[in-house]
């Protein structure tokens, strides 16, 4: 193998973490709302889940993704 494959990263970036946190909040809202029988709040949680990847994509394009100029990897 003359061309070693570089580490592509594992999504440990502010954009990825923000995406996941927003989606988890939406899922939690929808779950509690379903338990309480508030269907409108279930749909609001679903909308929050859909907003997560959009915010992650915007942050990635703004440079906070794994290969972005504003991303600074932390040592292990």
Residue pairs with C-beta under 8 A, 6 or more apart in sequence:
8 66
9 66
9 67
9 73
11 66
12 66
12 73
12 74
13 60
13 64
13 65
13 66
13 68
13 71
14 59
14 64
14 71
15 56
15 57
15 59
15 60
15 64
15 65
15 68
15 71
16 56
16 65
16 66
18 52
18 55
18 56
18 59
19 52
19 53
19 55
19 56
19 59
20 52
21 52
22 48
22 49
22 51
22 52
22 55
22 56
23 48
23 49
23 52
23 53
25 48
26 45
26 46
26 47
26 48
26 49
26 50
26 51
26 52
27 45
27 49
28 45
29 41
29 44
29 45
29 48
30 41
30 42
30 44
30 45
30 46
30 48
30 49
31 45
32 41
33 39
33 40
33 41
33 42
33 44
33 45
34 42
59 65
60 68
62 68
62 70
63 69
63 70
63 71
64 70
64 71
65 71
